[in-house]
């Protein structure tokens, strides 16, 4: 490449690069920020499927309880709903007979 061809080259500004984490914040960080803003920091939250599997109930049961106001659901976004594990366990313990 000679001096004239170098002079004819234009400098192109590249767009500012952003990290993937900055462009697409993870659910975990969103869940943590929601928990802190609602005063729920330090509590364990899970999706319906793992809680239901651990307790031997249907996931729909958790959503019915939430619809009835028996437990709270924490909607992180349109697809992620978390439940407080301690709250679900307390509901089941209070419903036991004997």
N, C-alpha and C positions, 0 to 999 in steps of 0.2 A: 504494500500500500504506500503510495507516494504522498507528498505533502498536500497536493491539491485535492486528492480524494479524501484525505483526512479532514481538510477544511470544509468539504461539502457535507460531511456527516453532521447530522443534527443530534443534539443531546435530547434524549427522551427521558422524561421523569417517570419512574416506575411508581405504581400505586403503593401506598403505605401498606406494609404487610401486617396483618393482625394474626394472632395465634388462634388456633382452632377453639381453644377454651374461651377466648374472649368473644368469638363470634357465636358460639353455641354453648352457653353455660350448661353444665351438667345438671341432672335432676338432683343429685346429692347436694350441690351447693345451693340450689334453689330451695330444697327442703330444709336445709340448715338455716337459711335466711328467713324462711317463713316461721320456723320454730322459734328463732330468736325474737322475731318481731311480735309473735303472739305470746311470749313468755313461756314457751314450752321447751326451752333448752335443757338438755340433760335427760330427757325422756326418750324412750325407744319407740320408733315408728316403723311400721312395715306395711307392705301392700297386703291386700286381702288374701291372696292365694297362699302365702307362707303361713299366715296366722291360721287360716282355715285348715290347712293340712296339719299343723301342729295340734290343733284342738279337736280335729275330727269332725268338723262341721263344713257346710257348704259355703262358698264365697258369697252366694246370694243372701245367706242368713246375716252376714255382717252388714250388707247393704240394707237389708230390711230393718235391722236394729238401728242403723244410722238414720234411715227414713223416718222411723218411729221416734227418734230423739233419745234413744236409750244409750247410744254412744255417739261421739263426735267423729266426723270425717274431715280430713284436712286435704283439700284439693290443691295440689301443687300446680297442675295445669289441667288441660282438658282430658288428658289420658292417664294421669298419675293421681291416685287417691291413696292417702296413707291413713292408717288407724293407729292409735296409741295402744301398744301391747298391754300395758298395765290396766288401762281402762277396760279393755275387752276381758281380761282375766278377772277383774273385779266384778264385772257384770255376771260372768259365769259363776263365780264363787257365791255371789249374793242370791243367785237363782237356785242353788243347790238345796235340796231338802234332806235334812238329817245329818 
